[in-house]
Amino acid sequence: MDGIEKAERNVLPILNNLLENREMSLEDGRFLVHPKRYDSLANKNERSVMDDWKLVRTSDRFIVMALGLPVPPYVGHPLDPPLRSRFQSRDVKPPGFDSQIKHLKELAPNANPELVGRLVSVATVLVSISFDGSGIEIPEFPISVDTSALVLQKFPYIKPRFLLDLLYPWPLLPTCTAEQRSIIETTYHRFGMLGFEIVKKPTKIRTENDEPEEDILFQCMPGYNVTDIKLSESKKNAISNNLPIHRIDLNFHLEATEAKIHFVQVFGGDEGPSTADFFVETNYHKNIFNSMLIAHFVGDFCVLGGKGVGKSALIRHFAINLGYVI
């Protein structure tokens, strides 16, 4: 059972009965019965009668494992004593600094160890702030920084702040308050990860009633530009003879110098890479597209942004360039 802290009060007696007596009514009309009781009834009644009663024998090896979050600090319902007493509990703590460093060295042995240490330091501090229960609350920082370490291993000159924005975009969102952003940015500054993109709003004629102008905070760009996208000739690891796994070859250049090429291979669709019709790629959208390709290299990603900023157009541009059909 995943998310046991979300169980409503009226559900707890049902779960108690399942755990203690191995009995529960199912939505299709069947009824789970304890194996000993079912065997006793089966000895006294024919199989057709048992089927008419819609009784289902639970396994002798029936076991329930529950996953839950502590309440508080998380939102939910604390377990009532009868239900809690049915379980043996194990409190899984977040990984410590040393264990994370050891894990990341095995996961990404070629990543810059000094920068990996700073990433883990930021994660450790912000996770501790999220749970200290005092002062200003900030959204929980991801416990794992595996994706950032994998990106850093493949792109050694990537901007450090980009790795944090990829993991934790909260400071960039309008829902982040000034106090929360101050705490987060102070932690970034402490470990030398503060760099970000600030763009001034266009200058306009102001009147006395106008509010003070504010800077626009953008996601830090990776510092790499994709220069070539093509379908890989390799079609290994096919699911079947008719369904090969397609890969896309990407060539990146470091923004500071065009001399060094970084080759990356990502998964793609079965269509050949092409360009989107009627898509005007500005410098900003080009940088976001580069960020999406780098994020795709290590796994899934989510595109966040206000209404009408071009999220759907970017996703279509991304899909067509990698041969996906949407």
Summary of the structure (lengths in Angstrom):
residues: 326
radius of gyration: 27.0
end to end distance: 34.1
largest distance: 91.8
contacts: 802
relative contact order: 0.08
helix: 38%
strand: 13%
